[in-house]
């Protein structure tokens, strides 16, 4: 295996650019990879949000029945804040997924 220095990395970059071609085609390939990664991230945020929602609802039900949480208000605050953060993360991921397509379509109209 040959170790590559800075020149080797530059050559690899130019080879990839030549393979994908110039302009929109290369950019759309990059966007495709980013969208699949963001889709995976959105799935994770959705899963986390669903579990947080269930945990929050269970705690509210438990308190409503007269129960006392083991860690008190800190537990409730942690669960609710975690749920809010995960839902905001899901919303951000979904917005980020939908925007690159909008940018591409506006670029095509300008051409």
N, C-alpha and C positions, 0 to 999 in steps of 0.2 A: 504494500500500500504506500503510495507516494503522498508525502505531506504537502499540502498546498499552502502557499503564502498568500500575500495580498494579490499578486498577479494571477494566481490560480483562481481565486474567488472572482476576480474581474472577468476572466475568460469564461467561467461558468455562467456568470450573469449574461454576457453577450451571447453565449450559445442558447440560453433560454429565450432571450429576446428574439433571436433569429428563428427559433422554432415556433414561437407564438405569433410572430409577425407584428407589423407596426399598428399603431393607432387603436381603434376601438376594439378590435379583436383581442389584443393583449389585455386591455383594461377590463373587458367583460370576463375574461378568464380569471383575473384577479378578483373581481367582484363576486364571481361564482364561488370561489374558495372562501371569501369573507362571509358570504351569505350562509353557506353551510355551517361555518363555525358559529355564526350568530344564531342560527336555527338550533344548534345543539345547546348553546347557552340559554336561549329562550326556553327550551324544554326543561333545563335544570332549574331555572327560576320558577317556572310553572309548577314543577314538582315540589319545590321548596315552599312556594306560596300555598299550595293545596294542603301540605302537611301542617304548615303554620296555621292556616285557617281552621283546620280540624282541631288542632291543639288549643287554639283560642276558644273555639266554641265549646269544647269539652270542659275547659276551666270555668267559663261563664256558667255552664250548666251545673258544674260541681258546686260553685259558690252559691248559685240560686237554690240549690237543695239544702243549703246550710252548712256545707263543708268548709274546711279551712285549708288553704294551700300550705304545703310544707315550707316553702320559702317566702310566703306572704306576698306583699305587694311587689317585691323585686322579681319574683317569678312571673307574675302577671305582666309586669312592664316588659320584661325580656321577651316573652312570647308574643305580645302584641307588637312591639317594635320590630322584632324579627319578621313577623308577618307583613308588616307595612313595607319594610325594606325589600323583601322578596317580591311583593307585588309591584313596587316601583321599578325594580330591576327587570321584571317581566315586561312592563310597559315600555321601558327604555329599549329593551332588546327588540320588541315587535316594531317599534318606531324606527330603529336603526335598520331593520330588515327591509322595511317598506321604502325608505328614502333612496337607496342607490338606484333602484329601478326608475324612480321619478327623475333623478338626475340624468340617467342615461337617455330616457325618452325625450327630455328637453334638449339634450345635446344632438340627438338625431334630427329633431325639428329644425335646429339652427343650421344644419348642414345643407 
